[in-house]
Amino acid sequence: MSAKGKEEKEINYILTDELRLLLKQKLPIVANVCLVLFIGGFVLQSLAPVLQPFAMAVLVYLILRPGALYLMREFKMREGWSYFFVLLMFINLLIGVFIAIAYNVQVYMENGGIETLEENYSELYISLNNTGLNVSGLEDPFNSIGAEQGAGFIGTLSGYAFSSITMILFLVFIIYEMPYLEGRIARAFPGNKAKSISEVTRKIEASVNAYLMTKTNVSIGTGVCTSLICLLLGVPLWFVWGILAFLFNYVPYIGSIIASMPAIVLGYLAIQDPLFGLLSWESLGGQWVAGTVVLVVIIFNQQLWGAVIETKWTGNQLDVSPVLLLLTFAYGGFVWGPIGMILSAPITVIVKIILENIEPTRPIAILMQEKVRSLRELYADAYNDGKMDKAETGTIALMCSDLGINENQAILVAARAAFDSAAKNNRVYPNDVEMKMIAKACKILKLSNEEQEEVLAVLDDGIITKEEAEILDHVFSSKLDEFYIEEE
């Protein structure tokens, strides 16, 4: 055998041994993870009447907490009274939503909504059947809606009402328990350990609050706009679809699609005249035109809030792998049904935030990310809203710690990102965080007054040309990447 053949055989043998060792080490881990998911799913299904309301109560508490803190800060209200008012507002809102949904459905049923829907569906079925398509499986599904299905629907609503009451009870006791938690931690872990635990807890709370507040505001905007669109275009059950859009907006990527489907279907089958009857869909082109208009407007609304407004507010703050979110979405739906689908994304994001703020588990959080961003990209995202909140500062501090970057080096990177942001957004104001970073960088580099004026002059028009970029590269070290250059 030639030397080359022996070498290839030896390499194959080594790879085979390494592969066997890898499988021997990793297969038990994979098997244990699968076993935990299987047993965990069984436990979660079995204990759903208890764990489901508790998970919802924790999520609602995290959403309501910034409101209570605002009352304590702005109105000097005591902690107990602030939580009492916030909880009272939430309970009244919950009751109002249930009443509004019931009234919306009742009015639709009393006005012959089901009969209209069945009639329009029959016409659609006949027109599809005349084209030669095999639609026998779609023939008159309304015949299957009887007393048994109605009783099941009422039972489902009763179950949700009971879960809501249980959730409120859990929420009351969580609010009561939380002020004593820090003292218990101090007693359980005396010394510096308690201080470090409290510090990590505050970081986690700041990050979770930043995510949930933004997501909740976007969900409210999406839901309100969806309701208004359906109301103005004549889509029945307009309030129901707004609530559905609000809830499923917590599920990234596919939540808005799921929430918009019923309204779009009704737009083709049972839409009423738009603008409260001032116009007629018949004169505007008929049922197909009406459904298409509903489809286009609702999708535009979802994209506006999800892809534009939310991204502008958060700077892609979610940063969780889409595949992981879809898996948790499917797993949550399998275990807890629709409630599990809604809770899956916030729980996944909260778990990621917790893991990235605890040093031993930070590698797991990195694996959960959609993409690994550089320090400069983190600064650029933080500059999107013109300020840096605690969550953004904490994330940047963690990356600097992981990469061994000191404060001065971080400020130089921040200054380069600030130049990019100023040029991209065509705005440079003395009190902006970008200008503060640039000023700090100038002091670190000990630039003369003339050099500082030269740097600031580059930003006067908000555009950095190639020549100006060369000036900046001369002033700042070129080891920190090149500047973002925008051609005139």
N, C-alpha and C positions, 0 to 999 in steps of 0.2 A: 504493500500500500504506500502511495506517495505521502510526502510530508504534509502536503496540503490536505489530503483526505484524512490523515490522522488528526490534523488540527481541527477540521470541521467536525469530526466525530467527537473530539474532546469538548469542543464548544457546545455541541448538542447535548452531550452528557451533563455538562455543568448546568446548562439551562434547564434540563429536565430535573436535576436535583434541586435547583433553586425554585422551580415551579412547584415541585412536590413539597418543599419546605414551606413555600408561601401558602399553598392550599392547606397544609397541615396547621398553619398558624391562623389563617383567616377564616376557614370554613366553620370552625366552632363559633367564631364571633358572629358570622352571618346567621348561623343556625340559632344562636341565642337571641339575636335581634328579631328574627322571624317568630321565635317562640314567645318573646315578650309582646310583640304586636298582636299575636293571636290570643294570648291569655288576657292582655290588656283590653282588646276589643270585646272579649266575652265579659270581662268585669265591668267595662264601661256600659255595655248594653244592659247587663243585669242591674246595675246601680244607677241607671239613667234617671229615674224619678228623684234621686238625691243629688247626684253629681251634676246633672244638666242645669238645674236652677242655681246650684252653687257657682258653677263656672260663669253663668250669666250674671250673677250677683257681683262677682269679682270684677268682671268686665265693666259693668255699670258703675261700680264704685270708682274705678280708675277714670271713667269718663266724667263722673260728677265731682270728683275731688278738686279739679282746678276751679270749678264754680264756687265751692265752699271756701277755698283759699282766697278767692277774689273778694268774697263778702267779708272775710276776716281782715284782709289787707286794706280794702277801700272804705269799709263802713265800721271798722273796729268792732266787729261782731264776735262774740264768743264762739269757740269751736262748736259746742253743742248746738247753739241756735243756728249757726250757719249751715250745718249739716241738716238740721231739722227743716229749714226753709227749702234747701235744695232737694231733699227727699220728698217733701210735700209737693213741690212743683213737678217732680218726676212722676209721683203717683197720680196726680191730677192729669198729667199729660198722657199717661198710660191708659187711664180710664177714658179720657176723651178720645183717644185713638180707637179703643174697642167700640165705643158708642158710635163714632163716625163711620167705622167700617160696617157695623151692623145696619146703620141707617142707609148707607150707600147701597148695600146689597138689597135691603128691603125695598127701597124705591125702585131699583132696577127690576126686581121680581114683580112688584105690583104693576109696573108699566108694561108688562108682557115681554120682558127681556128674553126669557127662555124661548117663547114662541117665535119671536123675531129671529133669534139665533138659529132655531131649528129650520125655519122657512128659508133663510138665506143659505144655510148649509145644504139644504136639499137642492136648491137651484145650482149651487156650486158643484154638487155631486153629479147632477144630471149633465151639466156642461162638460165636466171632465170625462164622464162616461161616454159622451157622444164623440169625444176625440179618439176613442179606441183604446184608452188606457185601462188596465185592469185595476179597478178601484173597488172591487167587491168587498174588501176588508174594511173599507171606510163607510159602509152603508149605514146611515142613521144611527150614530152612537148615542143619541139622546134617549133611545128606547131603554138603554141599560140603566138610565138614571131613574131610580125608583125610591120607594120608602126606605129600603135597606141602605142605599147609598146616602140618602138624606140623613138617616139616623147616624151613620158613620161620620158624616161631616160635622154634625152637631156634637158627637162625641169627641172629635178631634179638637173642635173649638173649646169644649169644656176642659179637655186636657191641657190646652195652652193656657186657659184662664187659671187652672189650678197651679200650673208651673209658674205662672206670673206671681201668684200669691206667695208660693213657696220662695221664689226668688226675692221678693220684697222682705220676707222674714229674714232670710239669710243676709240681705243687704243691711238691714237694721242692726243685726248683731255684728257684722263686719265693721260698720261705722263705729259701734260702741267699743269694739276690741282694739282697733288700730292705734288709738293714742297710748295704749299701755304696751304696745309691742316693743318699742325701743327700750323701755325700762326692763322688760323681760330679757331682751338680748344682752343688756348690760349686766344683769345679774347672772345669766347663764354663761356668758363669756367675759369674765372680768379682764380689765387691762386693755392693752392695745388691740386685742383681737376684736373686742366689741366695737372699738372706734373704726377699725377697718371694715367690719361688717356693716356698720351704719353708713359709712362713706359709699360703699358699693351699693347699698340699698337706695341711697339718695340718687346716685347716678342712674340706676335702673329706673327709678320712678320718674326722673326727668326725661329720659329717653322714651319711656312708655307713654307718658303724658303728651309729649310732643307728637308722637305718632298718632295716638288715639284722638287728640283734639283736632288735628288736621283731617284725619279720616272722617271723623264725625261731622265736621263742618262741610266737607265735600259731599258726604252722604246726604246731609240735610239739603244742600243746594241741588243735588241730583234729584232727590225725591220731590222737592217743591216744584222744580221746573217740569218734571215728568207729570205731576198732577195737573199743573196749569196747561201743559201741552194737550193732555188727554181731554181736559175740560173744554178748552177752546175748540179743539178739532172734533168734539162730539163722541169720543171714545167712552163707552159705558164703564162704570166702576172706576172712575178716574182717581178717587182717593185711595182705593185699594192698590192700584198700580204704583202710586207715589210711595206708599209705605213699603211695598215690595222692592222698589228701586232703592229706597233708603237702606233697607236691611241687607240686600244682596250686594250693595256697593262695597261692603266690607270684604267681599271676596274678590280679589284682583283678577284681571284678565277675562274671566268667564262669568262673574257675578252679574255684571250689567247686561250681558247677553241673555242670561236666564231670566232676569227680572223684566226685560223688555218684550219677551216673546208673547205673553198673554195679551198685552195691549196691541201689539202688531197684528196678532190673529184676529182680535175683535175689530181692528180697523178694517179688515177685509170682509168680515162676516156680519157685524152688527153695529156699524158706526152710525151715529145720528148726524143731523145737519150741524155744520160748524158755527162758531160764534153765536151760540144760543139760538139758532134757527134763523139768524139774519141772512145766511147764505144757504144754498142747497147743493149737496154733492151731485145730484142728478144733473144740475145745470153746469157743474164744474167738470163733469166727465164720468160720473158714476162711481160704483163701489170699488173698482180696481184702482182708479185714480186716488180715491180717498185712502185706501189701504197703503198705497205707495207713498203718499204724502206723510202719513203717520210713520211709516217705516223710516223714511229719510230724516224726518225731524227728530224722532226719538234717538236714532243712531247718532245724529249730529250732537244732540244734547249730551248723550253719554260720553262721546269722544271729547267734547268741550270740557266737561268737568274732570274726566279721568285722565286724558292725555295732555291737556293744556293747563287747566287751573291747578289741579293737584300736583302736577310736576313742577309748576312754577312755585307753589307754596313749599313743597317739600324738598325739591332738588333731588328727586329719585330716592327719597328717604327709605322706602320700603326695602329695596336691595336684598331680596330673597329669591333664590332660584325658582323660576316659573315651574320647573318640573316638580320640585319639592312641594310648592303650593298646590299644584294639581293633585299630587299624591295625598297630601293631607286633606284636601277638599273631598276626594273620593273616599278616603278612610273615615272622615267625619260624617259624611253622608251615610256610609255603610253602618256606622255605629249608632249615630244619634239622629239620622234623618235630616230634614231641612235645617233644624237648629244646629246640628253638627256641621253642616256646610257653612253656615254663617259664622260660627265660632272658630272654625278651623284656621282661617287666615290670621285673625288677631292673635290667637293663641300661639301660632307658629312664629309670628313676628315678635311677640313678647318673650317667647322662649329664646329666640336668637339674641335679643337685646340682653337678656339675663346672662346667656352664655358668653357674650363678648365682653361683659363687664366683670367676669370672674376669670382670673388669669389662667388657671389650669384648664378651663373649658373653652378658651378663646379659639383654639384651632378648629373646634367643631363649628363655632359660629362662622369662621371664615369659609369653611366648606359649604355652609348653608347660603352663602352670598350668591347673588346673580353674577357679579363680576368683582374682581379684586381691584379696587381703585387706588391710584397713587395718592400721595399726600397732596400734591398740587390739585388733583381732581376733587379731593375732599374740600379744599379751600374754595375752589371754584363753585361747587355746589352750595357751600355755606354763604357765598356772596349773592346768591340768586335773589334773596329778599332784602338785601342791603343791611343785614345784621347777622350776628352769630349768637344763637341761643345756647343754653347749657348743654343740650343734647349734642349739638354739633361740636362744641368745644370739647366735650368729653370724648367723642369719637376721635377727634384729631389728636388729643392728648394720648389716647391709647395707642394709636399708630406711631406717634413719635417715640413712645416708650418701647414699643416692639422693635422699631428700627434703630433705636439708639441715637435719635436725632435730638440735639440739645435745643434750647429755646431760641438762640440766635439763628441757628440753621433753619429752624421752622419759620421764623419771621421772614428770612430771605425767600424761602419757598412761597410763603404767603404773599410777599410783595410781588413776586412774578405772577402769581395767580390774580392778584389785584389789578395789575396792568392789563391782563387779558380781559378781566371783567369790565374794567373801565372802557376799554376799546370796543368790546362787544356790545355793551348796553348804551354806549354814547352818553355816559353821565359820570361826572367826577365832581363831588361836592366835598367841601372841607371836613364836614362832620361824618362822612361815610366811613364805614369800617375799612374800605379799600385804601382810602387816603391815610388813615391812621397806620395801617400796616406799611404803606410806602414810606411814611415819615419815620417809623421805627427802624426800617431797613436803612434809611439814609443815615440815621444816628449810629447804627451798628457799624456801618462801613466808614463812618467819620468823613462824610462828604463835605466839601466846602460849600459855602453859600452859592457860589456860581454853579457848581455841579448840581446842587439841589434844584436851582431854578431851571437848569437845562433839563433835568428829569421831568419836572412838572410841566414844562413847556411842551413836551412830547404829548401830554395828555390833554392839551387845550382843545383840540378838535375831536377827541374821542376816537381817532383812527391812528393806528401804528403802521407806518410804512416800513419798507425794507431799510431805508436809510436811518429812520428813527430807531428801529430795532437794533441796528448796529451800534447806535449810541448807547442804548440800554445795556447791550451785551458788554460794551466797554466799561460801563459804570458798575454793573453787577457781574459777578463771576459767571462765566459761561458753563461751569460745571453743573449748574442746576437746570439744564435743558434750555432749549431755545424759546424765544418769545413767540406768542401767538401773533402772526403777521396778517393784517387785513389790507388787501390791495385797494388803492384809491380808484 
